[in-house]
C-alpha cells in the first residue's frame, strides 16, 4: 500500500471543510459583478446533481443506459467537482458513498484491474474510472472505502501502463486506443489515460516519469501542424487531430489536447498557445461535433489559461448550456453523441459549468 502524500492529506482536510460548507452553499463567492449569472449557473448545477441522484440505481450505479461503471465514475467526478464528498451529511454524501462502492466492487473489473470489459466501455471507461478513483483517493468515508479505492486505482494504473508499452508504429507510441492490447492510438482515448496517470502520480501512486513523457510525445505528434526545431507549429493555424497525421483541426480534439498538455505542465508550449488561439475563434456552439465531450475539455482548458480568456469562456459555456437544460435538471445529447446517455451529457455539462469551484485536484494548476 502506498502512503498518502502530503498534498493528498492537505486535500483531505480541504474536502472535510468543503463537506461542512456543502450543507449550506456549494459555491464560492461570486466575483467580477456576475452575481446574477453565477446564481443561475449554480442553480443549474444543483438541478443537474439532483438529476444524477435520481438516476442512481439500487446497486449504487448512476446510469440511464449502458456503460454502468464508466457513467457512475463520470457522475461521481461531476459531484466531486462541486465539493460533494462521501462524508458529507445528507443525501448527496450517501449518493457518493454508494456510487464509489459500486465502482470499486470486484465485479466491476477483471482480475488484472481492467474496468472497460464488464460494462463494455473499453479503454474510454477505464481511463475515466481510474481518473475518478485517483481524484477521490484518501477521501473515502472510512478506512475500508479508502483501501478499496486505493486497490482499485492501483490496478487501473497498472493496466494503463502496460497498455502503453504494446508495440505500435512510431507515430502512435506513447498513446492508447480502444483495448489494452491495441496496436495503435488515438487522442480521444489517450487523453483520459494520461490524465489518470498524471493525477495518480501527483497522488503518490507509482507512475514512471517516462510514461508521462512518452504520452506528451504522442500529443505533440497529434498536432495538426508539424513542429519545427523550436517546437513552433509550421502552419499559421494549428490544433490537435484524432490521430497523428490528421490535418483537420477539430473542436473536441483540440480542446482535449490542450487540457492534456496543460495538466502535464506544458502551459506555454507554442502548440498549446496556438491551439488556444484557434479555440478562442471557435467557441462552443450547439450542433458542434461531440459537443458535450468537447465543451468539457474546452471549459477546463480555457479556465487553465486564466485572465479574460477564462472569464469569456465561462460566459460562453454558461450561455450555450443553460438554455438546453431540461425541466428534470438533465441534459440530452444529440448528433454524434445521441447514442450516449443523459447521465453522460449531464455529467459533462456539470463538469463544464463548475470550473469556478476548482475542487478536483487534476484541474488545479
C-alpha positions in Angstrom: 0.0 0.0 0.0 1.2 3.5 -0.8 1.5 6.3 1.8 -0.9 9.2 1.1 1.2 12.1 0.1 1.2 15.4 2.0 -0.6 17.0 -0.9 -3.4 14.4 -0.7 -3.5 14.8 3.1 -4.0 18.5 2.6 -6.7 17.8 0.1 -8.4 15.5 2.6 -8.7 18.3 5.1 -9.8 20.7 2.3 -12.6 18.3 1.4 -13.6 18.0 5.0 -14.0 21.8 5.1 -16.0 21.6 1.8 -18.2 19.0 3.4 -19.1 21.3 6.2 -19.8 24.1 3.8 -21.8 21.9 1.5 -24.7 21.8 3.9 -25.4 25.4 3.2 -23.8 26.6 0.0 -21.8 24.7 -2.8 -20.3 27.7 -4.5 -17.5 30.3 -3.9 -18.4 33.9 -3.6 -19.4 35.4 -7.0 -16.9 37.9 -8.4 -16.5 40.2 -11.4 -20.0 41.6 -10.9 -21.6 38.3 -12.1 -23.8 37.6 -9.1 -27.0 37.0 -11.2 -25.4 34.9 -13.9 -23.4 32.9 -11.4 -26.5 32.2 -9.3 -28.2 30.9 -12.5 -25.2 28.6 -13.1 -25.2 27.4 -9.5 -28.9 26.6 -9.6 -28.4 24.7 -12.9 -25.6 22.7 -11.4 -27.7 21.9 -8.3 -30.5 20.7 -10.6 -28.0 18.6 -12.6 -26.7 17.0 -9.4 -30.3 16.2 -8.4 -30.9 14.6 -11.8 -27.8 12.3 -11.3 -29.0 11.3 -7.8 -32.5 10.5 -9.2 -30.8 8.2 -11.8 -28.9 6.2 -9.1 -29.9 2.6 -9.0 -30.3 0.3 -6.0 -26.8 -1.1 -6.8 -25.3 2.4 -6.4 -24.7 2.8 -10.2 -25.6 6.2 -11.7 -26.6 5.5 -15.2 -29.5 5.8 -17.6 -28.2 3.5 -20.3 -25.2 1.4 -20.9 -21.6 1.6 -19.5 -22.7 1.5 -15.8 -19.1 1.6 -14.4 -17.9 4.4 -16.6 -21.0 6.5 -16.2 -21.0 6.1 -12.5 -17.4 7.2 -12.4 -18.2 10.2 -14.6 -21.2 11.2 -12.4 -19.1 10.8 -9.3 -16.5 13.2 -10.7 -19.3 15.7 -11.6 -20.5 15.6 -8.0 -17.0 15.8 -6.6 -16.3 18.8 -8.8 -18.7 20.9 -6.8 -17.4 19.7 -3.4 -19.7 16.7 -2.7 -17.8 14.3 -0.6 -18.6 10.7 0.7 -18.6 12.0 4.3 -21.0 14.9 3.6 -24.1 14.6 5.7 -27.4 14.0 3.8 -28.5 12.6 0.5 -25.5 13.8 -1.5 -23.0 12.2 0.7 -24.9 8.9 0.7 -25.1 9.0 -3.1 -21.3 9.5 -3.4 -20.6 6.7 -0.9 -22.9 4.3 -2.8 -21.5 5.3 -6.2 -17.9 4.7 -5.2 -18.7 1.4 -3.6 -20.3 0.3 -6.8 -17.3 1.2 -8.9 -14.7 -0.4 -6.6 -16.7 -3.7 -6.3 -14.6 -6.6 -7.6 -17.3 -7.5 -10.1 -16.7 -4.2 -12.0 -13.2 -5.1 -13.2 -11.2 -8.1 -14.4 -8.6 -9.8 -12.2 -5.9 -7.7 -13.9 -7.7 -4.5 -12.9 -9.4 -3.6 -16.2 -12.6 -1.6 -15.8 -13.6 -1.5 -19.5 -14.6 -5.1 -20.1 -17.6 -5.8 -17.9 -19.6 -2.8 -18.9 -18.3 -2.6 -22.5 -16.8 0.9 -22.1 -13.3 -0.3 -23.2 -10.4 1.9 -22.5 -12.5 5.0 -22.6 -14.3 3.9 -19.5 -11.2 2.5 -17.9 -9.4 5.9 -18.1 -12.4 7.8 -16.8 -12.8 5.3 -13.9 -9.1 5.3 -13.0 -9.1 9.1 -13.1 -12.1 9.3 -10.8 -10.5 6.9 -8.3 -7.3 8.8 -8.2 -9.2 12.1 -7.6 -11.1 10.7 -4.6 -8.2 8.6 -3.2 -7.8 9.3 0.5 -11.2 10.9 0.8 -13.4 7.8 1.4 -16.0 7.8 4.1 -13.9 5.3 6.2 -10.7 3.2 6.1 -12.5 0.4 4.3 -13.6 2.6 1.5 -10.2 4.3 1.3 -8.4 0.9 1.0 -10.9 -0.3 -1.7 -10.3 2.9 -3.7 -6.6 2.6 -3.5 -6.5 -1.1 -4.5 -8.8 -0.5 -7.5 -6.9 2.6 -8.6 -3.5 0.7 -8.4 -4.9 -2.0 -10.7 -6.3 0.6 -13.1 -2.9 2.4 -13.3 -1.1 -0.9 -14.0 -3.5 -1.6 -16.9 -2.8 1.8 -18.4 1.0 1.5 -18.1 1.0 -2.0 -19.6 -1.2 -0.9 -22.5 1.2 2.0 -23.3 4.0 -0.5 -23.8 2.3 -2.6 -26.5 4.3 -2.4 -29.8 3.0 0.3 -32.1 4.1 2.3 -35.1 6.5 5.1 -34.2 3.8 7.8 -34.6 1.4 6.0 -32.2 3.9 5.2 -29.4 3.0 6.7 -26.1 -0.7 6.6 -26.7 -3.7 4.3 -26.2 -6.7 3.1 -28.1 -9.9 1.1 -27.5 -8.4 -2.0 -25.9 -5.4 -2.7 -23.7 -3.7 -4.7 -26.4 -4.4 -2.3 -29.3 -1.5 -1.7 -31.7 -2.4 1.9 -32.5 -3.5 5.0 -30.6 -6.0 7.9 -30.8 -6.1 11.2 -29.0 -9.6 10.8 -27.6 -8.8 7.6 -25.7 -5.3 8.7 -24.8 -6.2 11.9 -23.0 -8.3 10.0 -20.4 -5.4 7.6 -19.7 -2.9 10.4 -19.5 -5.0 12.5 -17.1 -5.4 9.4 -14.9 -1.7 8.8 -14.8 -1.0 12.5 -14.1 -3.5 12.6 -11.3 -2.2 9.3 -9.9 1.4 10.5 -10.0 0.6 13.6 -8.1 -1.2 11.4 -5.6 1.8 9.4 -4.8 1.0 6.3 -6.9 3.9 4.7 -8.7 3.9 6.3 -12.2 7.2 6.5 -14.1 8.2 9.9 -15.5 8.9 8.2 -18.8 5.2 7.2 -19.1 4.2 10.8 -18.9 6.9 11.9 -21.2 6.0 9.3 -23.8 2.4 10.4 -23.7 3.3 14.0 -24.1 5.4 13.0 -27.2 2.3 11.3 -28.6 0.3 14.5 -28.0 2.9 16.6 -29.9 2.7 14.2 -32.8 -1.1 14.7 -32.8 -0.7 18.4 -33.6 -2.4 19.3 -36.9 0.8 21.2 -37.9 4.3 19.7 -37.9 6.5 21.4 -35.2 9.9 22.9 -36.2 13.1 22.6 -34.2 11.8 25.3 -31.8 8.6 23.4 -31.2 6.7 26.1 -33.2 3.8 24.9 -35.4 4.8 25.4 -39.0 1.3 26.3 -40.2 -0.4 29.6 -39.3 -3.3 27.7 -37.6 -2.8 24.6 -35.5 -4.8 22.4 -33.2 -5.0 18.7 -32.4 -6.2 15.8 -34.5 -7.8 12.5 -33.7 -4.8 10.5 -34.8 -1.2 11.6 -35.8 -1.0 13.0 -39.3 -4.5 14.3 -39.3 -4.7 17.8 -40.8 -8.2 18.9 -39.8 -8.4 21.0 -36.7 -11.3 19.6 -34.6 -13.0 21.4 -31.7 -13.3 18.4 -29.4 -9.8 17.0 -30.1 -8.1 20.4 -29.9 -9.7 21.2 -26.5 -8.8 17.7 -25.3 -5.2 18.1 -26.5 -4.8 21.5 -24.9 -6.0 20.3 -21.5 -3.9 17.2 -21.6 -0.8 19.2 -22.4 -1.6 21.7 -19.6 -2.0 19.1 -16.9 1.4 17.8 -17.9 2.9 21.3 -17.3 3.0 22.3 -21.0 1.1 25.6 -20.5 3.4 27.8 -22.6 4.2 25.3 -25.3 3.8 27.0 -28.7 1.4 24.3 -29.9 -0.8 24.8 -26.9 -0.9 28.6 -27.3 -1.7 28.3 -31.0 -4.4 25.8 -30.3 -5.9 28.1 -27.6 -5.9 30.9 -30.2 -7.9 28.7 -32.5 -10.3 27.8 -29.8 -11.0 31.4 -29.0 -12.3 31.9 -32.5 -14.2 28.6 -32.4 -16.1 28.7 -29.1 -18.7 26.0 -28.1 -21.8 26.0 -30.2 -24.8 23.7 -30.1 -24.5 21.3 -33.0 -20.7 21.2 -33.0 -19.5 17.6 -33.4 -19.1 15.8 -30.0 -20.5 19.0 -28.3 -20.6 17.8 -24.7 -17.2 16.0 -24.8 -15.5 18.9 -26.4 -17.1 21.5 -24.2 -16.0 19.7 -21.1 -12.4 19.9 -22.3 -12.9 23.5 -23.6 -14.2 24.8 -20.3 -11.3 23.2 -18.3 -8.6 24.2 -20.7 -9.7 27.8 -21.1 -10.1 28.1 -17.3 -6.4 27.0 -17.0 -5.4 29.9 -19.2 -6.8 32.3 -16.7 -7.5 36.0 -17.1 -10.0 37.3 -19.6 -9.7 34.1 -21.6 -11.2 32.2 -18.6 -13.9 34.8 -18.0 -15.1 34.8 -21.6 -15.0 31.0 -21.8 -17.1 30.7 -18.6 -19.7 33.0 -20.1 -19.7 31.1 -23.4 -20.2 27.8 -21.7 -22.9 29.1 -19.5 -24.8 30.7 -22.4 -24.7 27.6 -24.5 -25.5 25.1 -21.8 -28.2 26.7 -19.6 -30.9 27.1 -22.2 -30.5 23.4 -23.1 -31.1 22.1 -19.6 -34.4 20.2 -19.4 -37.1 20.5 -16.7 -35.8 17.5 -14.8 -32.3 19.0 -14.4 -30.6 16.8 -17.0 -29.2 17.5 -20.5 -29.8 15.4 -23.6 -27.0 14.5 -26.1 -27.6 15.0 -29.8 -25.8 14.4 -33.1 -22.8 12.0 -32.9 -23.4 11.8 -29.1 -27.1 10.9 -29.4 -26.4 7.2 -28.6 -24.9 8.3 -25.3 -27.0 8.5 -22.1 -28.4 11.6 -20.4 -26.1 10.8 -17.4 -23.2 11.2 -19.8 -24.4 14.6 -21.1 -25.4 15.8 -17.7 -22.2 14.8 -16.0 -20.1 16.6 -18.7 -22.3 19.7 -18.5 -21.8 19.9 -14.8 -18.1 19.5 -15.2 -18.1 22.2 -17.8 -20.1 24.7 -15.7 -18.3 24.0 -12.4 -14.8 25.3 -13.3 -15.1 28.2 -10.7 -15.4 25.7 -7.9 -12.0 24.2 -8.8 -12.2 21.4 -6.3 -10.9 18.4 -8.4 -7.1 18.2 -7.9 -6.3 17.3 -11.5 -7.6 20.8 -12.6 -5.7 22.8 -10.0 -2.8 24.5 -11.8 
